[in-house]
Amino acid sequence: MEQTFFGIVGIIILLAMVASYGLPSIIALLRKAPSAGSVIVINIFLGWTFVGWVVALAMAVRSHPQQVVMAPPTWGPGRPGALPPPGGARPWPGGQLPAQERRGELNPPSQEGNG
C-alpha cells in the first residue's frame, strides 16, 4: 500500500516539474506573444538552466507594443476651412497650391521684396 502511495506522489511530482519547466512556453502561447517561437526554443534548449528558464519566462510575460494608427491631417491644401499647419505657415489663397507646386515644378513665391 505504501509503495502505491509513493508511486502516485512521484507521478504527481513529475507532472508538476514538467508543467513548471514548460510554463514560459505555455504562457507565451496563451498570451499570443509575438516572440512565442523564440520563447519555446529558449525554454526547450536552455530551460534546464535556471537563467534560461527565467529569460524565457521574462520574454513570455513582457508587454507587447501596441500598434499606433495615425489619422490623416485635418489641415493642408485642398481642405477649405481647415486650420493652418503648426508653425504658423500661411495657406495659399483659396486653400489650393498652384498646379506647378503640386507637381514640384515651382517653389512657392517668396514673401520678401525683390530688392
PDB file as gemmi writes it, atoms N, CA and C in Angstrom:
CRYST1    1.000    1.000    1.000  90.00  90.00  90.00 P 1                      
ATOM      1  N   MET A   1       0.824  -1.192   0.000  1.00  0.00           N  
ATOM      2  CA  MET A   1       0.000   0.000   0.000  1.00  0.00           C  
ATOM      3  C   MET A   1       0.872   1.261   0.000  1.00  0.00           C  
ATOM      4  N   GLU A   2       1.902   1.240   0.818  1.00  0.00           N  
ATOM      5  CA  GLU A   2       2.778   2.392   0.929  1.00  0.00           C  
ATOM      6  C   GLU A   2       3.522   2.631  -0.383  1.00  0.00           C  
ATOM      7  N   GLN A   3       3.874   1.564  -1.073  1.00  0.00           N  
ATOM      8  CA  GLN A   3       4.592   1.683  -2.325  1.00  0.00           C  
ATOM      9  C   GLN A   3       3.713   2.320  -3.406  1.00  0.00           C  
ATOM     10  N   THR A   4       2.434   2.001  -3.437  1.00  0.00           N  
ATOM     11  CA  THR A   4       1.495   2.587  -4.391  1.00  0.00           C  
ATOM     12  C   THR A   4       1.335   4.079  -4.118  1.00  0.00           C  
ATOM     13  N   PHE A   5       1.260   4.462  -2.858  1.00  0.00           N  
ATOM     14  CA  PHE A   5       1.108   5.866  -2.488  1.00  0.00           C  
ATOM     15  C   PHE A   5       2.306   6.674  -2.988  1.00  0.00           C  
ATOM     16  N   PHE A   6       3.513   6.153  -2.737  1.00  0.00           N  
ATOM     17  CA  PHE A   6       4.707   6.872  -3.170  1.00  0.00           C  
ATOM     18  C   PHE A   6       4.821   6.894  -4.694  1.00  0.00           C  
ATOM     19  N   GLY A   7       4.314   5.885  -5.368  1.00  0.00           N  
ATOM     20  CA  GLY A   7       4.298   5.871  -6.832  1.00  0.00           C  
ATOM     21  C   GLY A   7       3.383   6.957  -7.381  1.00  0.00           C  
ATOM     22  N   ILE A   8       2.200   7.133  -6.773  1.00  0.00           N  
ATOM     23  CA  ILE A   8       1.255   8.176  -7.203  1.00  0.00           C  
ATOM     24  C   ILE A   8       1.831   9.551  -6.905  1.00  0.00           C  
ATOM     25  N   VAL A   9       2.416   9.722  -5.723  1.00  0.00           N  
ATOM     26  CA  VAL A   9       3.018  11.014  -5.364  1.00  0.00           C  
ATOM     27  C   VAL A   9       4.170  11.319  -6.319  1.00  0.00           C  
ATOM     28  N   GLY A  10       4.959  10.319  -6.652  1.00  0.00           N  
ATOM     29  CA  GLY A  10       6.071  10.510  -7.572  1.00  0.00           C  
ATOM     30  C   GLY A  10       5.591  10.962  -8.955  1.00  0.00           C  
ATOM     31  N   ILE A  11       4.502  10.363  -9.430  1.00  0.00           N  
ATOM     32  CA  ILE A  11       3.938  10.755 -10.727  1.00  0.00           C  
ATOM     33  C   ILE A  11       3.420  12.193 -10.669  1.00  0.00           C  
ATOM     34  N   ILE A  12       2.775  12.559  -9.594  1.00  0.00           N  
ATOM     35  CA  ILE A  12       2.255  13.925  -9.439  1.00  0.00           C  
ATOM     36  C   ILE A  12       3.411  14.933  -9.411  1.00  0.00           C  
ATOM     37  N   ILE A  13       4.463  14.596  -8.690  1.00  0.00           N  
ATOM     38  CA  ILE A  13       5.629  15.494  -8.628  1.00  0.00           C  
ATOM     39  C   ILE A  13       6.276  15.614 -10.010  1.00  0.00           C  
ATOM     40  N   LEU A  14       6.392  14.506 -10.724  1.00  0.00           N  
ATOM     41  CA  LEU A  14       6.973  14.535 -12.064  1.00  0.00           C  
ATOM     42  C   LEU A  14       6.143  15.409 -13.008  1.00  0.00           C  
ATOM     43  N   LEU A  15       4.820  15.276 -12.965  1.00  0.00           N  
ATOM     44  CA  LEU A  15       3.950  16.097 -13.801  1.00  0.00           C  
ATOM     45  C   LEU A  15       4.068  17.579 -13.443  1.00  0.00           C  
ATOM     46  N   ALA A  16       4.182  17.881 -12.154  1.00  0.00           N  
ATOM     47  CA  ALA A  16       4.342  19.275 -11.726  1.00  0.00           C  
ATOM     48  C   ALA A  16       5.665  19.843 -12.217  1.00  0.00           C  
ATOM     49  N   MET A  17       6.712  19.037 -12.208  1.00  0.00           N  
ATOM     50  CA  MET A  17       8.015  19.505 -12.679  1.00  0.00           C  
ATOM     51  C   MET A  17       7.988  19.760 -14.192  1.00  0.00           C  
ATOM     52  N   VAL A  18       7.348  18.875 -14.951  1.00  0.00           N  
ATOM     53  CA  VAL A  18       7.256  19.060 -16.401  1.00  0.00           C  
ATOM     54  C   VAL A  18       6.424  20.305 -16.712  1.00  0.00           C  
ATOM     55  N   ALA A  19       5.331  20.491 -15.967  1.00  0.00           N  
ATOM     56  CA  ALA A  19       4.479  21.660 -16.193  1.00  0.00           C  
ATOM     57  C   ALA A  19       5.226  22.949 -15.856  1.00  0.00           C  
ATOM     58  N   SER A  20       5.986  22.948 -14.771  1.00  0.00           N  
ATOM     59  CA  SER A  20       6.720  24.165 -14.417  1.00  0.00           C  
ATOM     60  C   SER A  20       7.870  24.419 -15.391  1.00  0.00           C  
ATOM     61  N   TYR A  21       8.461  23.364 -15.939  1.00  0.00           N  
ATOM     62  CA  TYR A  21       9.523  23.523 -16.931  1.00  0.00           C  
ATOM     63  C   TYR A  21       8.964  24.181 -18.196  1.00  0.00           C  
ATOM     64  N   GLY A  22       7.774  23.797 -18.602  1.00  0.00           N  
ATOM     65  CA  GLY A  22       7.158  24.338 -19.816  1.00  0.00           C  
ATOM     66  C   GLY A  22       6.312  25.572 -19.582  1.00  0.00           C  
ATOM     67  N   LEU A  23       6.302  26.093 -18.367  1.00  0.00           N  
ATOM     68  CA  LEU A  23       5.465  27.246 -18.041  1.00  0.00           C  
ATOM     69  C   LEU A  23       5.720  28.460 -18.940  1.00  0.00           C  
ATOM     70  N   PRO A  24       6.958  28.859 -19.229  1.00  0.00           N  
ATOM     71  CA  PRO A  24       7.151  30.006 -20.130  1.00  0.00           C  
ATOM     72  C   PRO A  24       6.532  29.788 -21.517  1.00  0.00           C  
ATOM     73  N   SER A  25       6.652  28.580 -22.047  1.00  0.00           N  
ATOM     74  CA  SER A  25       6.066  28.283 -23.358  1.00  0.00           C  
ATOM     75  C   SER A  25       4.546  28.349 -23.306  1.00  0.00           C  
ATOM     76  N   ILE A  26       3.982  27.812 -22.253  1.00  0.00           N  
ATOM     77  CA  ILE A  26       2.517  27.827 -22.103  1.00  0.00           C  
ATOM     78  C   ILE A  26       2.020  29.264 -21.995  1.00  0.00           C  
ATOM     79  N   ILE A  27       2.694  30.077 -21.204  1.00  0.00           N  
ATOM     80  CA  ILE A  27       2.291  31.482 -21.034  1.00  0.00           C  
ATOM     81  C   ILE A  27       2.408  32.224 -22.362  1.00  0.00           C  
ATOM     82  N   ALA A  28       3.503  32.016 -23.092  1.00  0.00           N  
ATOM     83  CA  ALA A  28       3.691  32.704 -24.377  1.00  0.00           C  
ATOM     84  C   ALA A  28       2.591  32.328 -25.364  1.00  0.00           C  
ATOM     85  N   LEU A  29       2.206  31.070 -25.404  1.00  0.00           N  
ATOM     86  CA  LEU A  29       1.158  30.640 -26.322  1.00  0.00           C  
ATOM     87  C   LEU A  29      -0.207  31.179 -25.906  1.00  0.00           C  
ATOM     88  N   LEU A  30      -0.489  31.189 -24.617  1.00  0.00           N  
ATOM     89  CA  LEU A  30      -1.782  31.699 -24.148  1.00  0.00           C  
ATOM     90  C   LEU A  30      -1.910  33.207 -24.362  1.00  0.00           C  
ATOM     91  N   ARG A  31      -0.798  33.940 -24.210  1.00  0.00           N  
ATOM     92  CA  ARG A  31      -0.826  35.394 -24.386  1.00  0.00           C  
ATOM     93  C   ARG A  31      -0.647  35.800 -25.842  1.00  0.00           C  
ATOM     94  N   LYS A  32      -0.437  34.820 -26.733  1.00  0.00           N  
ATOM     95  CA  LYS A  32      -0.194  35.082 -28.156  1.00  0.00           C  
ATOM     96  C   LYS A  32       0.951  36.073 -28.328  1.00  0.00           C  
ATOM     97  N   ALA A  33       2.036  35.805 -27.642  1.00  0.00           N  
ATOM     98  CA  ALA A  33       3.216  36.670 -27.694  1.00  0.00           C  
ATOM     99  C   ALA A  33       3.814  36.634 -29.097  1.00  0.00           C  
ATOM    100  N   PRO A  34       4.257  37.809 -29.613  1.00  0.00           N  
ATOM    101  CA  PRO A  34       4.850  37.816 -30.950  1.00  0.00           C  
ATOM    102  C   PRO A  34       6.148  37.015 -31.026  1.00  0.00           C  
ATOM    103  N   SER A  35       6.800  36.788 -29.898  1.00  0.00           N  
ATOM    104  CA  SER A  35       8.046  36.021 -29.888  1.00  0.00           C  
ATOM    105  C   SER A  35       7.841  34.640 -29.259  1.00  0.00           C  
ATOM    106  N   ALA A  36       6.657  34.060 -29.460  1.00  0.00           N  
ATOM    107  CA  ALA A  36       6.357  32.766 -28.839  1.00  0.00           C  
ATOM    108  C   ALA A  36       7.308  31.679 -29.326  1.00  0.00           C  
ATOM    109  N   GLY A  37       7.673  31.718 -30.595  1.00  0.00           N  
ATOM    110  CA  GLY A  37       8.603  30.720 -31.115  1.00  0.00           C  
ATOM    111  C   GLY A  37       9.957  30.788 -30.432  1.00  0.00           C  
ATOM    112  N   SER A  38      10.438  32.002 -30.220  1.00  0.00           N  
ATOM    113  CA  SER A  38      11.729  32.171 -29.535  1.00  0.00           C  
ATOM    114  C   SER A  38      11.639  31.697 -28.090  1.00  0.00           C  
ATOM    115  N   VAL A  39      10.520  31.980 -27.445  1.00  0.00           N  
ATOM    116  CA  VAL A  39      10.337  31.543 -26.058  1.00  0.00           C  
ATOM    117  C   VAL A  39      10.380  30.023 -25.982  1.00  0.00           C  
ATOM    118  N   ILE A  40       9.714  29.364 -26.913  1.00  0.00           N  
ATOM    119  CA  ILE A  40       9.674  27.896 -26.899  1.00  0.00           C  
ATOM    120  C   ILE A  40      11.073  27.318 -27.131  1.00  0.00           C  
ATOM    121  N   VAL A  41      11.802  27.883 -28.096  1.00  0.00           N  
ATOM    122  CA  VAL A  41      13.155  27.367 -28.382  1.00  0.00           C  
ATOM    123  C   VAL A  41      14.078  27.577 -27.183  1.00  0.00           C  
ATOM    124  N   ILE A  42      14.037  28.770 -26.595  1.00  0.00           N  
ATOM    125  CA  ILE A  42      14.887  29.040 -25.421  1.00  0.00           C  
ATOM    126  C   ILE A  42      14.486  28.136 -24.267  1.00  0.00           C  
ATOM    127  N   ASN A  43      13.186  27.944 -24.095  1.00  0.00           N  
ATOM    128  CA  ASN A  43      12.706  27.108 -22.998  1.00  0.00           C  
ATOM    129  C   ASN A  43      13.152  25.655 -23.182  1.00  0.00           C  
ATOM    130  N   ILE A  44      13.083  25.148 -24.400  1.00  0.00           N  
ATOM    131  CA  ILE A  44      13.459  23.747 -24.630  1.00  0.00           C  
ATOM    132  C   ILE A  44      14.962  23.539 -24.448  1.00  0.00           C  
ATOM    133  N   PHE A  45      15.769  24.429 -25.075  1.00  0.00           N  
ATOM    134  CA  PHE A  45      17.208  24.196 -25.085  1.00  0.00           C  
ATOM    135  C   PHE A  45      17.952  24.780 -23.886  1.00  0.00           C  
ATOM    136  N   LEU A  46      17.444  25.868 -23.298  1.00  0.00           N  
ATOM    137  CA  LEU A  46      18.145  26.476 -22.166  1.00  0.00           C  
ATOM    138  C   LEU A  46      17.335  26.473 -20.877  1.00  0.00           C  
ATOM    139  N   GLY A  47      16.126  25.935 -20.922  1.00  0.00           N  
ATOM    140  CA  GLY A  47      15.277  25.937 -19.738  1.00  0.00           C  
ATOM    141  C   GLY A  47      15.829  25.112 -18.593  1.00  0.00           C  
ATOM    142  N   TRP A  48      16.676  24.143 -18.895  1.00  0.00           N  
ATOM    143  CA  TRP A  48      17.250  23.312 -17.833  1.00  0.00           C  
ATOM    144  C   TRP A  48      18.187  24.124 -16.952  1.00  0.00           C  
ATOM    145  N   THR A  49      18.714  25.245 -17.493  1.00  0.00           N  
ATOM    146  CA  THR A  49      19.487  26.151 -16.642  1.00  0.00           C  
ATOM    147  C   THR A  49      18.493  27.146 -16.058  1.00  0.00           C  
ATOM    148  N   PHE A  50      18.689  27.541 -14.889  1.00  0.00           N  
ATOM    149  CA  PHE A  50      17.749  28.472 -14.251  1.00  0.00           C  
ATOM    150  C   PHE A  50      17.709  29.793 -15.009  1.00  0.00           C  
ATOM    151  N   VAL A  51      18.867  30.250 -15.492  1.00  0.00           N  
ATOM    152  CA  VAL A  51      18.933  31.523 -16.216  1.00  0.00           C  
ATOM    153  C   VAL A  51      18.123  31.439 -17.514  1.00  0.00           C  
ATOM    154  N   GLY A  52      18.261  30.363 -18.256  1.00  0.00           N  
ATOM    155  CA  GLY A  52      17.495  30.197 -19.495  1.00  0.00           C  
ATOM    156  C   GLY A  52      16.006  30.167 -19.238  1.00  0.00           C  
ATOM    157  N   TRP A  53      15.588  29.516 -18.162  1.00  0.00           N  
ATOM    158  CA  TRP A  53      14.171  29.440 -17.816  1.00  0.00           C  
ATOM    159  C   TRP A  53      13.640  30.823 -17.460  1.00  0.00           C  
ATOM    160  N   VAL A  54      14.417  31.597 -16.698  1.00  0.00           N  
ATOM    161  CA  VAL A  54      13.990  32.947 -16.306  1.00  0.00           C  
ATOM    162  C   VAL A  54      13.919  33.855 -17.534  1.00  0.00           C  
ATOM    163  N   VAL A  55      14.872  33.741 -18.456  1.00  0.00           N  
ATOM    164  CA  VAL A  55      14.847  34.559 -19.679  1.00  0.00           C  
ATOM    165  C   VAL A  55      13.607  34.213 -20.504  1.00  0.00           C  
ATOM    166  N   ALA A  56      13.309  32.935 -20.655  1.00  0.00           N  
ATOM    167  CA  ALA A  56      12.123  32.530 -21.412  1.00  0.00           C  
ATOM    168  C   ALA A  56      10.850  33.038 -20.739  1.00  0.00           C  
ATOM    169  N   LEU A  57      10.809  32.968 -19.421  1.00  0.00           N  
ATOM    170  CA  LEU A  57       9.629  33.459 -18.697  1.00  0.00           C  
ATOM    171  C   LEU A  57       9.489  34.967 -18.860  1.00  0.00           C  
ATOM    172  N   ALA A  58      10.598  35.700 -18.795  1.00  0.00           N  
ATOM    173  CA  ALA A  58      10.548  37.155 -18.963  1.00  0.00           C  
ATOM    174  C   ALA A  58      10.083  37.519 -20.370  1.00  0.00           C  
ATOM    175  N   MET A  59      10.536  36.790 -21.382  1.00  0.00           N  
ATOM    176  CA  MET A  59      10.086  37.060 -22.748  1.00  0.00           C  
ATOM    177  C   MET A  59       8.600  36.758 -22.909  1.00  0.00           C  
ATOM    178  N   ALA A  60       8.113  35.752 -22.187  1.00  0.00           N  
ATOM    179  CA  ALA A  60       6.704  35.360 -22.316  1.00  0.00           C  
ATOM    180  C   ALA A  60       5.759  36.358 -21.663  1.00  0.00           C  
ATOM    181  N   VAL A  61       6.193  36.990 -20.582  1.00  0.00           N  
ATOM    182  CA  VAL A  61       5.277  37.872 -19.846  1.00  0.00           C  
ATOM    183  C   VAL A  61       5.482  39.350 -20.137  1.00  0.00           C  
ATOM    184  N   ARG A  62       6.469  39.694 -20.980  1.00  0.00           N  
ATOM    185  CA  ARG A  62       6.694  41.119 -21.248  1.00  0.00           C  
ATOM    186  C   ARG A  62       5.505  41.716 -21.991  1.00  0.00           C  
ATOM    187  N   SER A  63       5.350  43.022 -21.855  1.00  0.00           N  
ATOM    188  CA  SER A  63       4.230  43.694 -22.510  1.00  0.00           C  
ATOM    189  C   SER A  63       4.537  43.817 -23.999  1.00  0.00           C  
ATOM    190  N   HIS A  64       3.495  43.822 -24.784  1.00  0.00           N  
ATOM    191  CA  HIS A  64       3.628  43.904 -26.229  1.00  0.00           C  
ATOM    192  C   HIS A  64       3.360  45.333 -26.673  1.00  0.00           C  
ATOM    193  N   PRO A  65       4.208  45.884 -27.555  1.00  0.00           N  
ATOM    194  CA  PRO A  65       3.942  47.244 -28.027  1.00  0.00           C  
ATOM    195  C   PRO A  65       2.649  47.276 -28.827  1.00  0.00           C  
ATOM    196  N   GLN A  66       1.862  48.309 -28.576  1.00  0.00           N  
ATOM    197  CA  GLN A  66       0.609  48.428 -29.288  1.00  0.00           C  
ATOM    198  C   GLN A  66       0.827  49.141 -30.610  1.00  0.00           C  
ATOM    199  N   GLN A  67       0.077  48.722 -31.608  1.00  0.00           N  
ATOM    200  CA  GLN A  67       0.190  49.331 -32.917  1.00  0.00           C  
ATOM    201  C   GLN A  67      -0.510  50.679 -32.891  1.00  0.00           C  
ATOM    202  N   VAL A  68       0.176  51.702 -33.381  1.00  0.00           N  
ATOM    203  CA  VAL A  68      -0.370  53.049 -33.390  1.00  0.00           C  
ATOM    204  C   VAL A  68      -0.917  53.338 -34.782  1.00  0.00           C  
ATOM    205  N   VAL A  69      -2.161  53.762 -34.831  1.00  0.00           N  
ATOM    206  CA  VAL A  69      -2.791  54.121 -36.094  1.00  0.00           C  
ATOM    207  C   VAL A  69      -2.938  55.630 -36.112  1.00  0.00           C  
ATOM    208  N   MET A  70      -2.360  56.258 -37.132  1.00  0.00           N  
ATOM    209  CA  MET A  70      -2.395  57.713 -37.217  1.00  0.00           C  
ATOM    210  C   MET A  70      -3.475  58.142 -38.199  1.00  0.00           C  
ATOM    211  N   ALA A  71      -4.227  59.177 -37.804  1.00  0.00           N  
ATOM    212  CA  ALA A  71      -5.259  59.726 -38.668  1.00  0.00           C  
ATOM    213  C   ALA A  71      -4.627  60.684 -39.671  1.00  0.00           C  
ATOM    214  N   PRO A  72      -5.263  60.864 -40.827  1.00  0.00           N  
ATOM    215  CA  PRO A  72      -4.724  61.827 -41.788  1.00  0.00           C  
ATOM    216  C   PRO A  72      -4.826  63.239 -41.224  1.00  0.00           C  
ATOM    217  N   PRO A  73      -3.987  64.154 -41.709  1.00  0.00           N  
ATOM    218  CA  PRO A  73      -4.024  65.521 -41.183  1.00  0.00           C  
ATOM    219  C   PRO A  73      -5.352  66.198 -41.501  1.00  0.00           C  
ATOM    220  N   THR A  74      -5.750  67.092 -40.611  1.00  0.00           N  
ATOM    221  CA  THR A  74      -7.003  67.820 -40.811  1.00  0.00           C  
ATOM    222  C   THR A  74      -6.748  69.198 -41.379  1.00  0.00           C  
ATOM    223  N   TRP A  75      -5.538  69.451 -41.859  1.00  0.00           N  
ATOM    224  CA  TRP A  75      -5.201  70.742 -42.435  1.00  0.00           C  
ATOM    225  C   TRP A  75      -4.432  70.514 -43.713  1.00  0.00           C  
ATOM    226  N   GLY A  76      -4.324  71.534 -44.488  1.00  0.00           N  
ATOM    227  CA  GLY A  76      -3.497  71.445 -45.675  1.00  0.00           C  
ATOM    228  C   GLY A  76      -4.215  71.932 -46.909  1.00  0.00           C  
ATOM    229  N   PRO A  77      -3.505  71.952 -48.027  1.00  0.00           N  
ATOM    230  CA  PRO A  77      -4.093  72.414 -49.269  1.00  0.00           C  
ATOM    231  C   PRO A  77      -5.278  71.538 -49.678  1.00  0.00           C  
ATOM    232  N   GLY A  78      -6.276  72.176 -50.223  1.00  0.00           N  
ATOM    233  CA  GLY A  78      -7.440  71.432 -50.692  1.00  0.00           C  
ATOM    234  C   GLY A  78      -8.437  71.100 -49.617  1.00  0.00           C  
ATOM    235  N   ARG A  79      -8.248  71.604 -48.423  1.00  0.00           N  
ATOM    236  CA  ARG A  79      -9.196  71.355 -47.332  1.00  0.00           C  
ATOM    237  C   ARG A  79      -9.726  72.710 -46.879  1.00  0.00           C  
ATOM    238  N   PRO A  80     -10.779  73.200 -47.531  1.00  0.00           N  
ATOM    239  CA  PRO A  80     -11.282  74.531 -47.188  1.00  0.00           C  
ATOM    240  C   PRO A  80     -11.757  74.600 -45.747  1.00  0.00           C  
ATOM    241  N   GLY A  81     -11.422  75.706 -45.118  1.00  0.00           N  
ATOM    242  CA  GLY A  81     -11.860  75.932 -43.742  1.00  0.00           C  
ATOM    243  C   GLY A  81     -11.044  75.193 -42.716  1.00  0.00           C  
ATOM    244  N   ALA A  82     -10.011  74.497 -43.144  1.00  0.00           N  
ATOM    245  CA  ALA A  82      -9.202  73.735 -42.201  1.00  0.00           C  
ATOM    246  C   ALA A  82      -8.208  74.666 -41.515  1.00  0.00           C  
ATOM    247  N   LEU A  83      -7.715  74.231 -40.385  1.00  0.00           N  
ATOM    248  CA  LEU A  83      -6.731  75.013 -39.655  1.00  0.00           C  
ATOM    249  C   LEU A  83      -5.399  74.984 -40.381  1.00  0.00           C  
ATOM    250  N   PRO A  84      -4.611  76.048 -40.281  1.00  0.00           N  
ATOM    251  CA  PRO A  84      -3.290  76.021 -40.912  1.00  0.00           C  
ATOM    252  C   PRO A  84      -2.385  75.048 -40.183  1.00  0.00           C  
ATOM    253  N   PRO A  85      -1.315  74.598 -40.825  1.00  0.00           N  
ATOM    254  CA  PRO A  85      -0.404  73.650 -40.179  1.00  0.00           C  
ATOM    255  C   PRO A  85       0.296  74.286 -38.995  1.00  0.00           C  
ATOM    256  N   PRO A  86       0.783  73.481 -38.071  1.00  0.00           N  
ATOM    257  CA  PRO A  86       1.517  74.018 -36.936  1.00  0.00           C  
ATOM    258  C   PRO A  86       2.748  74.780 -37.406  1.00  0.00           C  
ATOM    259  N   GLY A  87       3.133  75.791 -36.681  1.00  0.00           N  
ATOM    260  CA  GLY A  87       4.300  76.571 -37.035  1.00  0.00           C  
ATOM    261  C   GLY A  87       3.952  77.874 -37.715  1.00  0.00           C  
ATOM    262  N   GLY A  88       2.686  78.134 -37.933  1.00  0.00           N  
ATOM    263  CA  GLY A  88       2.246  79.409 -38.461  1.00  0.00           C  
ATOM    264  C   GLY A  88       2.426  79.585 -39.948  1.00  0.00           C  
ATOM    265  N   ALA A  89       2.588  78.532 -40.727  1.00  0.00           N  
ATOM    266  CA  ALA A  89       2.700  78.686 -42.174  1.00  0.00           C  
ATOM    267  C   ALA A  89       1.392  79.218 -42.733  1.00  0.00           C  
ATOM    268  N   ARG A  90       1.499  80.144 -43.697  1.00  0.00           N  
ATOM    269  CA  ARG A  90       0.291  80.739 -44.267  1.00  0.00           C  
ATOM    270  C   ARG A  90      -0.227  79.858 -45.392  1.00  0.00           C  
ATOM    271  N   PRO A  91      -1.522  79.609 -45.426  1.00  0.00           N  
ATOM    272  CA  PRO A  91      -2.077  78.810 -46.523  1.00  0.00           C  
ATOM    273  C   PRO A  91      -2.084  79.617 -47.820  1.00  0.00           C  
ATOM    274  N   TRP A  92      -2.093  78.950 -48.928  1.00  0.00           N  
ATOM    275  CA  TRP A  92      -2.186  79.607 -50.228  1.00  0.00           C  
ATOM    276  C   TRP A  92      -3.569  80.235 -50.373  1.00  0.00           C  
ATOM    277  N   PRO A  93      -3.690  81.272 -51.178  1.00  0.00           N  
ATOM    278  CA  PRO A  93      -5.008  81.868 -51.402  1.00  0.00           C  
ATOM    279  C   PRO A  93      -5.956  80.826 -51.967  1.00  0.00           C  
ATOM    280  N   GLY A  94      -7.143  80.761 -51.406  1.00  0.00           N  
ATOM    281  CA  GLY A  94      -8.140  79.801 -51.871  1.00  0.00           C  
ATOM    282  C   GLY A  94      -7.918  78.402 -51.333  1.00  0.00           C  
ATOM    283  N   GLY A  95      -6.871  78.195 -50.535  1.00  0.00           N  
ATOM    284  CA  GLY A  95      -6.633  76.882 -49.941  1.00  0.00           C  
ATOM    285  C   GLY A  95      -6.022  75.876 -50.894  1.00  0.00           C  
ATOM    286  N   GLN A  96      -5.628  76.282 -52.103  1.00  0.00           N  
ATOM    287  CA  GLN A  96      -5.076  75.357 -53.084  1.00  0.00           C  
ATOM    288  C   GLN A  96      -3.653  75.772 -53.443  1.00  0.00           C  
ATOM    289  N   LEU A  97      -2.781  74.825 -53.632  1.00  0.00           N  
ATOM    290  CA  LEU A  97      -1.454  75.113 -54.159  1.00  0.00           C  
ATOM    291  C   LEU A  97      -1.572  75.280 -55.668  1.00  0.00           C  
ATOM    292  N   PRO A  98      -0.739  76.127 -56.253  1.00  0.00           N  
ATOM    293  CA  PRO A  98      -0.736  76.179 -57.715  1.00  0.00           C  
ATOM    294  C   PRO A  98      -0.375  74.808 -58.292  1.00  0.00           C  
ATOM    295  N   ALA A  99      -0.863  74.540 -59.478  1.00  0.00           N  
ATOM    296  CA  ALA A  99      -0.647  73.230 -60.098  1.00  0.00           C  
ATOM    297  C   ALA A  99       0.839  72.921 -60.236  1.00  0.00           C  
ATOM    298  N   GLN A 100       1.662  73.949 -60.552  1.00  0.00           N  
ATOM    299  CA  GLN A 100       3.085  73.705 -60.718  1.00  0.00           C  
ATOM    300  C   GLN A 100       3.725  73.268 -59.399  1.00  0.00           C  
ATOM    301  N   GLU A 101       3.286  73.850 -58.285  1.00  0.00           N  
ATOM    302  CA  GLU A 101       3.840  73.495 -56.980  1.00  0.00           C  
ATOM    303  C   GLU A 101       3.449  72.075 -56.611  1.00  0.00           C  
ATOM    304  N   ARG A 102       2.222  71.673 -56.900  1.00  0.00           N  
ATOM    305  CA  ARG A 102       1.784  70.314 -56.595  1.00  0.00           C  
ATOM    306  C   ARG A 102       2.621  69.297 -57.351  1.00  0.00           C  
ATOM    307  N   ARG A 103       3.066  69.647 -58.549  1.00  0.00           N  
ATOM    308  CA  ARG A 103       3.895  68.736 -59.334  1.00  0.00           C  
ATOM    309  C   ARG A 103       5.371  68.873 -58.982  1.00  0.00           C  
ATOM    310  N   GLY A 104       5.722  69.853 -58.147  1.00  0.00           N  
ATOM    311  CA  GLY A 104       7.098  70.044 -57.736  1.00  0.00           C  
ATOM    312  C   GLY A 104       7.916  70.829 -58.736  1.00  0.00           C  
ATOM    313  N   GLU A 105       7.261  71.558 -59.643  1.00  0.00           N  
ATOM    314  CA  GLU A 105       7.985  72.304 -60.673  1.00  0.00           C  
ATOM    315  C   GLU A 105       8.364  73.704 -60.225  1.00  0.00           C  
ATOM    316  N   LEU A 106       7.747  74.209 -59.196  1.00  0.00           N  
ATOM    317  CA  LEU A 106       7.905  75.606 -58.845  1.00  0.00           C  
ATOM    318  C   LEU A 106       8.035  75.732 -57.338  1.00  0.00           C  
ATOM    319  N   ASN A 107       8.903  76.614 -56.896  1.00  0.00           N  
ATOM    320  CA  ASN A 107       8.991  76.909 -55.475  1.00  0.00           C  
ATOM    321  C   ASN A 107       7.880  77.880 -55.111  1.00  0.00           C  
ATOM    322  N   PRO A 108       7.400  77.879 -53.886  1.00  0.00           N  
ATOM    323  CA  PRO A 108       6.373  78.838 -53.502  1.00  0.00           C  
ATOM    324  C   PRO A 108       6.914  80.262 -53.605  1.00  0.00           C  
ATOM    325  N   PRO A 109       6.043  81.237 -53.871  1.00  0.00           N  
ATOM    326  CA  PRO A 109       6.510  82.615 -54.015  1.00  0.00           C  
ATOM    327  C   PRO A 109       7.124  83.119 -52.728  1.00  0.00           C  
ATOM    328  N   SER A 110       8.172  83.904 -52.866  1.00  0.00           N  
ATOM    329  CA  SER A 110       8.852  84.466 -51.717  1.00  0.00           C  
ATOM    330  C   SER A 110       8.050  85.615 -51.160  1.00  0.00           C  
ATOM    331  N   GLN A 111       8.009  85.765 -49.843  1.00  0.00           N  
ATOM    332  CA  GLN A 111       7.285  86.835 -49.189  1.00  0.00           C  
ATOM    333  C   GLN A 111       8.153  88.078 -49.043  1.00  0.00           C  
ATOM    334  N   GLU A 112       9.439  87.966 -49.412  1.00  0.00           N  
ATOM    335  CA  GLU A 112      10.353  89.090 -49.296  1.00  0.00           C  
ATOM    336  C   GLU A 112      10.306  89.923 -50.571  1.00  0.00           C  
ATOM    337  N   GLY A 113      10.776  91.136 -50.483  1.00  0.00           N  
ATOM    338  CA  GLY A 113      10.811  92.032 -51.643  1.00  0.00           C  
ATOM    339  C   GLY A 113      11.860  91.594 -52.651  1.00  0.00           C  
ATOM    340  N   ASN A 114      11.792  92.110 -53.830  1.00  0.00           N  
ATOM    341  CA  ASN A 114      12.729  91.758 -54.885  1.00  0.00           C  
ATOM    342  C   ASN A 114      14.013  92.551 -54.814  1.00  0.00           C  
ATOM    343  N   GLY A 115      14.177  93.397 -53.844  1.00  0.00           N  
ATOM    344  CA  GLY A 115      15.251  94.319 -53.822  1.00  0.00           C  
ATOM    345  C   GLY A 115      16.438  93.927 -53.128  1.00  0.00           C  
TER     346      GLY A 115                                                      
END                                                                             
